[in-house]
Amino acid sequence: MIDKLALIYIENKKILAARSRGRDTYYIPGGKRESGESDEETLVREIYEEISLRLDPSLLAYYGEFHAQAHGQPEGVVVRLRCYITGERGEVKAAAEIDEVSWLGYTDRPRVSLAAQLLFDDLNAKGLLA
C-alpha cells in the first residue's frame, strides 16, 4: 500500500490539481510521509515542495480517506489517499517535480488518478465540486 497525504484546495467549486513532470495524469497535491512525520507535517512539507504554498497546520481539517489502484503501478498496488481540507489561501505555483497546476471541475474527473476520482465523486455529491 502507498500511503499518500493530499490537500483539498477548492476555489469556485474547482479543486487544485498538479501534474508531475513526464506524466499525463493529474493528482491532488501532497505526497508520501517521511519516517516519523504526522499527516500535518507531511502536508506542510510536501505542499511547499510541490506548489510553494506555506500551510498553517492548525488550519488543516481531516476530510476523509480513499483507496484505489495506484496509477502506473502493478495490479494490486493500492494507494491510500488521506485527505485534508483547508480554508487557507495563498499564491500557488508549480515547483520541484511539478510541471503544471490546474483548477479542475467534476467534468475533468477522467484526467485524475483513480483515488482522486473517488475524491471527486465525494466532493461533487456534497456540492463542493461542480
N, C-alpha and C positions, 0 to 999 in steps of 0.2 A: 504494500500500500504506500502511495505517495501522500505525505502529509503536507498540505498547502494551506496557507492563510490568504484570504482575499479581502480587499476593501471595496465595499459598495459605496460608490460616489455618484450620486444622482443629481442631475440638474435638468429642469424642464422635461421630466419623465424620460430622460435618456441616461444611460449608465456609461461611465468612463471605462473604456477597454483599451488594451495595449496589444500590439503585435510585435513579437520579438524578431530580431534580425534573422533573415532567411526562412521565416515561417509565413504561412498564408492564413493561419487561424488566429483569431483574437482571443485573449484571455482577460480575466478580471485582474487588475494589478494586485500584486502581492508576491508571495514566494514561499520557499521552504524554510523551516525553522533550523537554526543552528543549535548545537548541543546546549541545553540548559536554558534556552530562551522561552519566555512566555509567549502567548499569542500576541499580546500587545507589543512586546519588544520586537518580535519578528516583523509585524506590520510596520512599525515605525521605521525600522532599518530598511526593509525591502521597498517600501513606498518611496522613501527618499532616494534610494539607489535607482529605482526604475523611472520615477516621474518627478523627481526633485521637489516633492511636497513634504514639508515637515509637519508631522502629525502630533497632536497632543494626545497621549494615550488615555487621558481621563475623559476624552470626548468620544471614545470608541464604544459602541454598544454591540454586543453579540447579536447576530441576526439568525443564523442557522447553519446547518451542515448539509452538504450534498455529496453523494458518492456516485461515481460513474467510471466507465472505462477511461483510462488515461490516454489522451490524444498522443498519437505517434509512438505508443508503447505496445509491446506484445500483448496479445489477447489475455485477459485475466489480471492485468496490472490495473489496479483501481486507484483513482485519486480521491482523497477525502478533502473537500473544499470547505474549510471553516471560515465563515463569512462574518465580517463586522461592518457596521454602517456608521457613518459619521455625518454630522451636520457642518463640520468644519469645512472651510473653503479657502482656496488659495490658487495661485497660478501653477498649472501643471505643464511640464514639458518632458518629452522623451529623453531618457538618459541611459547610460550603460548599454545593455544589450537590446534596448527597446528602439525599434525603427519608427514606430508611429503610435500615437494615441488618438483615439476617436470616440465620439459620443454616439452610442448605438441605441436604437429603439428596438421594440419587440420584433419588428419585421426583419431585423438583422440577425435574428436568432441562429440561422444556419451558418453564420460566419464565425461563431464562437465554439469553444470546446464543449464536449458533451456535458461535463459538470456545470459549465456556465449556462448551458441550455436549460438545465433543471432550475438554476437560479432565475433565469429569465422568466420561465413559466411561473415560478412562485411570485416574483415581483409583479408580473402582469396580472396575475389573479388577485393580487392585493391592490391593484390600481396604482402602483408606484412606477410602472414602466409602460409606456404607450408604444 
